[in-house]
Amino acid sequence: MAGPLVELGRLVASLGAVAGVTLVCRQWLPVTNPATVSTTYFLVVLLVAARWRLWIAAVTSLAAMLCFNYFFLPPVGTLAIADPHNWVALAAFLVVSLVASNLSTVAHQRTDEAVSRRDELARLFDLSRDVLLTTESHEAMPSLARAVARRFDLAFVAIALPPPPEWRVFEGGAASVVLEKALLAEAFAAARASLEFDAAARTYVGHRTVDAGRGPVSLVPLRVGTKPVGILATSGREVEPGTLDALAGLVAIAIERAQFLEERKEAELTRHSEQLKTALLASLAHDLRTPLTAIRIAADNVKGSWLSDAGRAEQADLILDEVQRLTRLFHNVVEMARIDAGAVATDARWTYPSEIVEAAREQVGQSLRQHRLEVAIDADLPVRLDPRLLAAALAQLLQNASQYAPPGTTIDLRARVADETLTFAVRDHGPGLAAADIAHLFERFHRGSAARPGTSGTGMGLWIARGLLAAQKGRIWAENASDGGAVFTVAVPAATRSGACPEMGSPT
């Protein structure tokens, strides 16, 4: 709505237009035909009525009538009218001007209302799109309050959800308004009491306006169907009740959608947890059976009197090997739990790539017994990183290569330090990676289709390696070698320096 000074300026401009018509018809282009003059005045009145408010058009009509009477109806120069016919003409001019002004103003108001409703509909559409794009349930309510304030240009918006345990209020907009819990409780109780439709206001009952200290605040019930689920509070720009009701309905749908997303997320986490437990138990049951059986048989053999000393030593070595396998299995379970809990802490220190390789080799010495490990280090320069985590990840890659490469083949390990990055590449000479396996290599419990029959393993190794490397901001990827076999490469950021390092530490 225009201010008083603006309205006064428009009135002055309208009266100036009447004076201009009078001057032109009286002095510059002397017009003696009253019908021509009245038509010109009438045109000015219509233009004013089409642009501005009714009272300005009415004042302009009265001024035009007085000028028409004084300057153009005989006796000219007075407000008296000699001919009775001119009274009729003057009255008709005033009535037609006022009626035309009123009709033009009404049409203008209807146009403004149509534009306003179109804009409100566009705002509701944009808000509904914001609701559909919201996927994070924890941030849904604050984001929704900010979206309502932004889309409807409101100074303050609050979405209040009732207990239990207490009122939760999510605010949006630039203004800050304190809503008393008693007012919210009273409005919510009224919304629960009845549901009636007010045809005159085109809205459901329950709307109320309260004074929160910084101007009026509109409180609108949020209903899903007939059930109230909260209160919507708005302040700032005036919004008609029907639009507020539609807005409240859309916000209520958004609240229901956010709750559905949260429930679906919890159900998905529960399902994923159950699948993980089932897979873990199945994997452990499978991989525990073989070493435990081997240990039991070897222990029985050791007690037998028919074994020679060499045989007893062989059975003891077998027991130690299977115990090492069990130790590594439980170590993998512990590492998996740490990665899931985000409890993998890094401890960077200076070390050499050769020390990391040696530590990884010691961890999987039993698995590498049937393979020849060829190590090539381009430059054994000192690097600063967490050698323990990197050695554990590298051990997983060596373990994986030993499982998929035929016995007696060579496993190649190459290390390189360049551009503040330490890179290890582990290549086996096995069957390579199947196309169907590449997309799932680093998933938990995934075992490649090329695994040798009877090979033990839980399918956790590559997933654990990826988790350990991620804690160091490292990367891991796999590809097939051009002449056969698979190549797994890890790259870890590492500070480097030339020369000897006095602070070297063991990665084990």
C-alpha positions as CSV (number, residue, x, y, z in Angstrom):
1,M,0.0,0.0,0.0
2,A,1.3,3.4,-1.0
3,G,2.2,5.9,1.7
4,P,0.3,9.2,2.3
5,L,2.9,11.3,0.5
6,V,2.7,9.1,-2.6
7,E,-1.1,9.3,-2.5
8,L,-0.9,13.1,-2.2
9,G,1.5,13.2,-5.2
10,R,-0.9,11.2,-7.3
11,L,-3.8,13.5,-6.4
12,V,-1.7,16.5,-7.4
13,A,-0.8,14.9,-10.7
14,S,-4.5,14.1,-11.4
15,L,-5.6,17.7,-10.6
16,G,-2.7,18.9,-12.8
17,A,-4.0,16.8,-15.7
18,V,-7.5,18.4,-15.3
19,A,-5.9,21.9,-15.2
20,G,-3.9,21.0,-18.3
21,V,-7.0,19.9,-20.3
22,T,-8.7,23.2,-19.2
23,L,-5.7,25.2,-20.3
24,V,-5.5,23.5,-23.7
25,C,-9.2,23.7,-24.4
26,R,-9.6,27.2,-23.2
27,Q,-6.4,29.0,-24.4
28,W,-4.4,27.0,-26.9
29,L,-7.1,25.3,-28.8
30,P,-10.3,27.2,-28.1
31,V,-13.1,24.6,-28.0
32,T,-16.7,25.8,-27.9
33,N,-18.4,22.5,-28.1
34,P,-19.2,21.3,-24.5
35,A,-19.5,17.6,-25.6
36,T,-15.9,17.6,-26.8
37,V,-14.7,19.2,-23.6
38,S,-16.7,16.8,-21.4
39,T,-15.3,13.8,-23.3
40,T,-11.8,15.0,-22.8
41,Y,-12.3,15.4,-19.1
42,F,-14.0,12.0,-18.9
43,L,-10.9,10.5,-20.6
44,V,-8.7,12.0,-17.9
45,V,-10.9,10.6,-15.1
46,L,-10.9,7.1,-16.7
47,L,-7.1,7.1,-16.9
48,V,-6.8,8.2,-13.2
49,A,-9.3,5.5,-12.1
50,A,-7.4,2.8,-14.1
51,R,-4.1,3.6,-12.4
52,W,-4.9,4.8,-8.8
53,R,-7.4,4.5,-6.0
54,L,-11.1,5.3,-6.1
55,W,-11.0,8.4,-3.9
56,I,-8.4,10.0,-6.1
57,A,-10.6,9.4,-9.1
58,A,-13.6,10.8,-7.3
59,V,-11.8,14.0,-6.4
60,T,-10.6,14.2,-10.0
61,S,-14.2,13.8,-11.3
62,L,-15.4,16.6,-9.0
63,A,-12.6,18.9,-10.1
64,A,-13.3,18.1,-13.7
65,M,-17.0,18.9,-13.2
66,L,-16.3,22.3,-11.6
67,C,-13.9,23.2,-14.4
68,F,-16.3,22.1,-17.0
69,N,-19.1,24.2,-15.4
70,Y,-16.9,27.3,-14.7
71,F,-15.0,27.6,-18.0
72,F,-17.3,26.0,-20.6
73,L,-21.0,26.2,-19.6
74,P,-22.8,29.5,-19.9
75,P,-22.7,31.8,-18.2
76,V,-18.9,31.2,-18.5
77,G,-16.8,32.4,-15.5
78,T,-19.4,31.5,-12.9
79,L,-20.7,28.3,-11.3
80,A,-24.3,29.3,-12.2
81,I,-26.0,27.4,-15.1
82,A,-28.5,29.3,-17.2
83,D,-29.8,26.5,-19.4
84,P,-31.6,23.7,-17.5
85,H,-30.3,21.2,-20.2
86,N,-26.8,22.0,-19.0
87,W,-27.8,20.9,-15.5
88,V,-28.7,17.5,-16.9
89,A,-25.4,17.3,-18.9
90,L,-23.4,18.3,-15.9
91,A,-25.1,15.8,-13.6
92,A,-24.7,13.1,-16.2
93,F,-21.1,13.9,-16.5
94,L,-20.5,13.6,-12.8
95,V,-22.5,10.3,-12.4
96,V,-20.8,8.7,-15.4
97,S,-17.4,9.7,-14.2
98,L,-18.0,8.3,-10.7
99,V,-19.5,5.1,-12.0
100,A,-16.7,4.6,-14.5
101,S,-14.1,5.4,-11.9
102,N,-15.7,2.8,-9.5
103,L,-15.9,0.1,-12.2
104,S,-12.3,0.8,-13.3
105,T,-11.1,0.6,-9.7
106,V,-13.0,-2.6,-9.0
107,A,-11.5,-4.1,-12.2
108,H,-8.1,-3.0,-11.0
109,Q,-8.6,-4.6,-7.6
110,R,-9.7,-7.8,-9.2
111,T,-6.6,-7.8,-11.3
112,D,-4.4,-7.2,-8.3
113,E,-6.2,-10.1,-6.5
114,A,-5.7,-12.4,-9.4
115,V,-2.0,-11.5,-9.6
116,S,-1.7,-12.0,-5.9
117,R,-3.3,-15.4,-6.0
118,R,-1.2,-16.4,-8.9
119,D,1.9,-15.4,-7.0
120,E,0.7,-17.2,-3.9
121,L,0.1,-20.3,-6.0
122,A,3.6,-20.0,-7.5
123,R,5.0,-19.7,-3.9
124,L,3.1,-22.8,-2.8
125,F,4.4,-24.7,-5.9
126,D,8.0,-23.6,-5.2
127,L,7.6,-24.7,-1.6
128,S,6.3,-28.1,-2.5
129,R,9.3,-28.5,-4.7
130,D,11.6,-27.6,-1.8
131,V,9.7,-30.2,0.3
132,L,10.3,-32.9,-2.3
133,L,14.0,-32.1,-2.6
134,T,14.5,-32.5,1.2
135,T,16.0,-35.9,1.9
136,E,17.8,-35.4,5.2
137,S,15.2,-36.0,7.9
138,H,17.2,-34.5,10.8
139,E,17.5,-31.1,9.0
140,A,14.0,-31.2,7.4
141,M,12.2,-29.0,9.9
142,P,14.7,-26.1,10.1
143,S,15.1,-26.2,6.3
144,L,11.3,-26.2,5.9
145,A,10.9,-23.1,8.2
146,R,13.6,-21.3,6.3
147,A,12.0,-22.3,2.9
148,V,8.6,-21.0,4.0
149,A,10.1,-17.6,5.1
150,R,12.0,-17.3,1.9
151,R,9.3,-18.3,-0.5
152,F,6.6,-16.2,1.1
153,D,8.8,-13.3,2.0
154,L,7.9,-13.5,5.7
155,A,9.9,-11.8,8.4
156,F,9.3,-14.7,10.9
157,V,8.2,-18.3,10.5
158,A,8.0,-20.9,13.3
159,I,6.9,-24.6,13.0
160,A,5.9,-25.7,16.5
161,L,5.5,-29.4,17.2
162,P,3.7,-30.4,20.4
163,P,5.0,-32.6,23.3
164,P,6.2,-35.2,24.1
165,P,8.5,-34.4,25.7
166,E,8.2,-30.6,25.1
167,W,7.4,-28.1,22.4
168,R,9.9,-28.1,19.6
169,V,10.0,-24.8,17.7
170,F,11.9,-24.5,14.4
171,E,12.3,-20.9,13.2
172,G,13.0,-19.2,9.9
173,G,13.2,-15.6,8.7
174,A,15.3,-12.6,9.7
175,A,13.1,-11.5,12.7
176,S,13.3,-13.1,16.1
177,V,10.0,-13.6,18.0
178,V,9.5,-15.4,21.3
179,L,6.4,-17.6,21.3
180,E,5.1,-18.4,24.7
181,K,4.4,-22.1,25.2
182,A,1.1,-21.3,26.8
183,L,-0.2,-19.6,23.6
184,L,1.0,-22.5,21.5
185,A,-0.7,-25.0,23.9
186,E,-4.0,-23.0,23.8
187,A,-4.0,-22.8,20.0
188,F,-3.3,-26.5,19.7
189,A,-6.0,-27.4,22.2
190,A,-8.5,-25.3,20.2
191,A,-7.4,-27.0,17.0
192,R,-8.1,-30.4,18.5
193,A,-11.5,-29.4,19.8
194,S,-13.3,-29.0,16.5
195,L,-12.9,-28.9,12.8
196,E,-15.2,-26.5,10.9
197,F,-15.0,-24.8,7.6
198,D,-15.7,-21.0,7.4
199,A,-17.0,-20.5,3.9
200,A,-16.8,-16.7,4.1
201,A,-13.1,-16.8,4.9
202,R,-12.5,-19.9,2.8
203,T,-10.5,-21.5,5.6
204,Y,-10.9,-23.9,8.6
205,V,-11.5,-22.5,12.0
206,G,-8.6,-22.3,14.4
207,H,-6.8,-19.3,13.0
208,R,-5.8,-16.7,15.6
209,T,-3.7,-13.6,15.8
210,V,-1.6,-12.9,18.9
211,D,0.7,-10.0,19.9
212,A,4.2,-11.4,20.5
213,G,5.8,-8.0,21.3
214,R,7.0,-7.3,17.7
215,G,3.8,-7.0,15.9
216,P,0.9,-9.5,15.3
217,V,1.7,-13.1,14.8
218,S,-0.7,-15.4,12.9
219,L,-1.1,-18.9,14.4
220,V,-2.5,-21.6,12.1
221,P,-3.1,-25.2,13.0
222,L,-1.1,-27.8,11.1
223,R,-3.4,-30.8,10.2
224,V,-2.8,-34.1,8.5
225,G,-6.3,-34.9,7.4
226,T,-8.3,-34.0,10.5
227,K,-5.6,-34.6,13.0
228,P,-3.7,-31.5,14.3
229,V,0.1,-32.2,14.4
230,G,1.4,-28.7,15.3
231,I,1.1,-24.9,14.9
232,L,2.5,-22.7,12.1
233,A,3.3,-19.1,13.2
234,T,3.9,-16.3,10.7
235,S,4.7,-12.6,11.0
236,G,5.6,-9.8,8.6
237,R,3.9,-9.7,5.2
238,E,0.1,-10.1,5.3
239,V,-1.1,-13.4,3.9
240,E,-4.8,-14.0,3.4
241,P,-6.4,-16.8,5.5
242,G,-7.1,-19.1,2.6
243,T,-3.5,-19.0,1.5
244,L,-2.3,-19.6,5.1
245,D,-4.6,-22.6,5.4
246,A,-3.1,-24.1,2.1
247,L,0.4,-23.3,3.4
248,A,-0.3,-25.0,6.7
249,G,-1.6,-28.1,4.8
250,L,1.6,-28.2,2.8
251,V,3.8,-27.9,5.9
252,A,1.8,-30.6,7.6
253,I,2.4,-32.9,4.6
254,A,6.1,-32.0,4.8
255,I,6.2,-32.9,8.5
256,E,4.6,-36.3,7.8
257,R,7.1,-36.9,5.0
258,A,10.0,-36.1,7.2
259,Q,8.7,-38.5,9.8
260,F,8.3,-41.2,7.1
261,L,11.9,-40.6,5.9
262,E,13.1,-41.0,9.5
263,E,11.2,-44.2,10.0
264,R,12.4,-45.6,6.7
265,K,16.0,-44.7,7.5
266,E,15.7,-46.4,10.9
267,A,14.1,-49.5,9.2
268,E,16.9,-49.5,6.6
269,L,19.6,-49.3,9.3
270,T,17.9,-52.1,11.2
271,R,17.7,-54.3,8.1
272,H,21.3,-53.5,7.2
273,S,22.4,-54.3,10.7
274,E,20.5,-57.7,10.6
275,Q,22.0,-58.5,7.2
276,L,25.5,-57.6,8.6
277,K,25.1,-59.8,11.6
278,T,23.8,-62.7,9.5
279,A,26.6,-62.4,7.0
280,L,29.2,-62.0,9.8
281,L,28.0,-65.0,11.7
282,A,27.8,-67.1,8.5
283,S,31.3,-66.1,7.5
284,L,32.8,-66.7,10.9
285,A,31.1,-70.0,11.2
286,H,32.5,-71.1,7.9
287,D,36.1,-69.8,8.5
288,L,36.3,-71.0,12.1
289,R,35.3,-74.5,11.2
290,T,38.4,-75.3,9.1
291,P,41.2,-74.0,11.5
292,L,39.5,-75.4,14.6
293,T,39.1,-78.8,12.9
294,A,42.8,-78.7,11.8
295,I,43.9,-77.7,15.3
296,R,41.9,-80.6,16.9
297,I,43.3,-83.2,14.5
298,A,46.8,-81.9,14.9
299,A,46.6,-81.9,18.7
300,D,45.3,-85.5,18.6
301,N,48.2,-86.5,16.4
302,V,50.8,-84.8,18.6
303,K,49.6,-87.1,21.5
304,G,50.0,-90.2,19.4
305,S,53.0,-92.4,20.1
306,W,53.3,-93.5,16.5
307,L,54.6,-90.0,15.3
308,S,58.3,-89.3,14.9
309,D,59.9,-86.2,16.2
310,A,59.8,-84.7,12.8
311,G,56.1,-85.5,12.5
312,R,55.4,-84.0,15.9
313,A,57.2,-80.8,14.8
314,E,55.2,-80.7,11.6
315,Q,51.9,-81.0,13.5
316,A,53.0,-78.3,15.9
317,D,53.8,-76.0,13.0
318,L,50.3,-76.8,11.6
319,I,48.7,-75.8,14.9
320,L,50.7,-72.6,15.0
321,D,49.7,-71.8,11.4
322,E,46.0,-72.3,12.2
323,V,46.2,-70.2,15.4
324,Q,47.8,-67.5,13.3
325,R,44.9,-67.7,10.9
326,L,42.4,-67.5,13.8
327,T,44.3,-64.5,15.2
328,R,44.1,-62.8,11.9
329,L,40.4,-63.6,11.5
330,F,39.6,-62.0,14.9
331,H,41.9,-59.1,14.1
332,N,39.8,-58.4,11.0
333,V,36.6,-58.5,13.0
334,V,38.1,-56.0,15.5
335,E,39.3,-53.7,12.6
336,M,35.8,-53.9,11.0
337,A,34.2,-52.8,14.3
338,R,36.6,-49.9,14.6
339,I,36.0,-48.7,11.1
340,D,32.2,-48.9,11.6
341,A,32.5,-46.9,14.8
342,G,34.8,-44.3,13.2
343,A,37.4,-45.1,15.9
344,V,40.4,-45.5,13.5
345,A,42.9,-43.0,14.9
346,T,46.1,-42.1,13.0
347,D,49.6,-41.7,14.5
348,A,51.9,-40.2,11.9
349,R,55.7,-40.6,12.3
350,W,58.7,-40.9,10.1
351,T,59.5,-44.3,8.5
352,Y,60.7,-45.9,5.3
353,P,58.6,-47.7,2.7
354,S,60.9,-50.8,3.2
355,E,59.9,-51.0,6.9
356,I,56.2,-50.9,5.9
357,V,56.7,-53.7,3.4
358,E,58.5,-55.8,6.0
359,A,55.8,-55.3,8.6
360,A,53.1,-56.2,6.1
361,R,55.0,-59.3,5.1
362,E,55.4,-60.5,8.7
363,Q,51.6,-60.2,9.2
364,V,50.8,-62.6,6.4
365,G,53.9,-64.8,6.3
366,Q,51.9,-68.0,6.5
367,S,49.7,-67.0,3.5
368,L,52.8,-66.1,1.4
369,R,54.6,-69.4,2.1
370,Q,53.4,-70.8,-1.3
371,H,54.3,-67.7,-3.3
372,R,57.5,-65.8,-4.1
373,L,57.2,-62.1,-3.2
374,E,59.2,-59.8,-5.4
375,V,59.7,-56.3,-3.9
376,A,60.8,-53.3,-5.9
377,I,61.2,-49.9,-4.2
378,D,62.0,-47.0,-6.6
379,A,63.5,-44.9,-3.8
380,D,63.5,-45.8,-0.2
381,L,63.0,-42.3,1.0
382,P,61.8,-41.3,4.5
383,V,58.1,-40.5,4.7
384,R,55.8,-39.2,7.4
385,L,52.5,-41.1,7.8
386,D,50.9,-43.8,10.0
387,P,53.0,-46.9,9.2
388,R,50.9,-49.2,11.3
389,L,47.6,-48.5,9.4
390,L,49.3,-48.6,6.0
391,A,51.1,-51.9,6.8
392,A,47.8,-53.4,7.9
393,A,46.1,-52.3,4.7
394,L,49.1,-53.6,2.6
395,A,48.9,-56.9,4.4
396,Q,45.3,-57.3,3.4
397,L,46.3,-56.8,-0.2
398,L,49.1,-59.4,0.0
399,Q,46.6,-61.8,1.7
400,N,44.1,-61.2,-1.1
401,A,46.8,-61.8,-3.8
402,S,47.9,-65.1,-2.1
403,Q,44.3,-66.3,-2.1
404,Y,43.6,-65.7,-5.8
405,A,47.0,-66.5,-7.4
406,P,47.9,-70.1,-8.0
407,P,50.5,-71.7,-5.7
408,G,54.1,-71.2,-6.9
409,T,53.4,-68.0,-8.7
410,T,55.1,-64.7,-8.0
411,I,53.5,-61.7,-6.3
412,D,55.0,-58.4,-7.3
413,L,55.1,-55.5,-4.9
414,R,56.3,-52.1,-6.0
415,A,56.7,-48.9,-3.9
416,R,57.2,-45.4,-5.1
417,V,57.5,-42.0,-3.5
418,A,56.6,-39.0,-5.6
419,D,54.7,-35.7,-5.3
420,E,54.2,-36.1,-1.5
421,T,52.5,-39.4,-2.1
422,L,53.5,-43.0,-1.2
423,T,52.2,-45.5,-3.7
424,F,52.2,-49.3,-3.4
425,A,51.1,-51.6,-6.2
426,V,50.5,-55.3,-5.6
427,R,50.2,-57.5,-8.6
428,D,49.4,-61.2,-8.7
429,H,49.6,-63.6,-11.6
430,G,46.2,-65.2,-11.2
431,P,43.0,-65.1,-13.4
432,G,42.5,-61.4,-13.0
433,L,39.3,-59.5,-12.1
434,A,35.9,-60.5,-13.6
435,A,33.9,-57.7,-15.0
436,A,31.0,-58.5,-12.6
437,D,33.3,-58.2,-9.6
438,I,35.0,-54.9,-10.3
439,A,32.1,-52.8,-9.0
440,H,31.9,-54.8,-5.8
441,L,35.5,-55.4,-4.9
442,F,35.6,-53.2,-1.9
443,E,32.2,-54.1,-0.5
444,R,32.0,-56.0,2.8
445,F,31.8,-59.8,2.6
446,H,32.3,-59.8,-1.2
447,R,34.4,-62.6,-2.5
448,G,35.5,-62.7,-6.2
449,S,34.2,-65.3,-8.5
450,A,37.8,-66.4,-9.3
451,A,38.6,-67.6,-5.7
452,R,40.2,-71.0,-5.7
453,P,37.9,-73.8,-4.3
454,G,38.5,-74.5,-0.6
455,T,40.2,-71.1,-0.1
456,S,39.2,-69.6,3.3
457,G,38.3,-65.9,3.7
458,T,35.5,-63.7,5.0
459,G,35.5,-61.2,2.2
460,M,36.4,-58.4,4.7
461,G,40.0,-57.8,3.6
462,L,39.6,-55.3,0.8
463,W,36.8,-53.5,2.7
464,I,39.1,-53.2,5.7
465,A,42.0,-52.0,3.6
466,R,39.8,-49.3,2.1
467,G,38.6,-48.2,5.6
468,L,42.2,-48.0,7.0
469,L,43.4,-46.0,4.0
470,A,40.4,-43.6,4.2
471,A,41.5,-42.8,7.8
472,Q,44.7,-41.5,6.3
473,K,43.0,-39.8,3.3
474,G,44.3,-42.5,1.1
475,R,42.9,-44.2,-2.0
476,I,42.7,-47.7,-3.3
477,W,41.8,-49.0,-6.8
478,A,42.1,-52.2,-8.8
479,E,42.5,-53.1,-12.5
480,N,43.6,-56.0,-14.7
481,A,47.2,-56.1,-15.9
482,S,47.7,-56.1,-19.6
483,D,49.4,-59.5,-19.6
484,G,47.2,-61.2,-17.0
485,G,46.6,-61.0,-13.3
486,A,45.2,-58.2,-11.1
487,V,46.9,-55.0,-9.8
488,F,45.7,-53.4,-6.6
489,T,47.2,-49.9,-6.0
490,V,47.1,-47.7,-2.9
491,A,48.2,-44.1,-2.7
492,V,48.6,-42.3,0.7
493,P,49.5,-38.6,1.2
494,A,53.0,-38.6,2.9
495,A,55.4,-35.8,3.8
496,T,58.9,-36.5,2.4
497,R,62.4,-35.3,3.1
498,S,65.8,-36.4,1.9
499,G,68.6,-37.7,4.1
500,A,68.6,-39.6,7.3
501,C,65.7,-39.4,9.8
502,P,66.4,-39.5,13.5
503,E,62.8,-40.1,14.5
504,M,62.2,-43.4,12.7
505,G,59.6,-45.8,14.2
506,S,58.5,-49.3,13.6
507,P,55.2,-49.7,11.8
508,T,54.3,-52.9,13.6
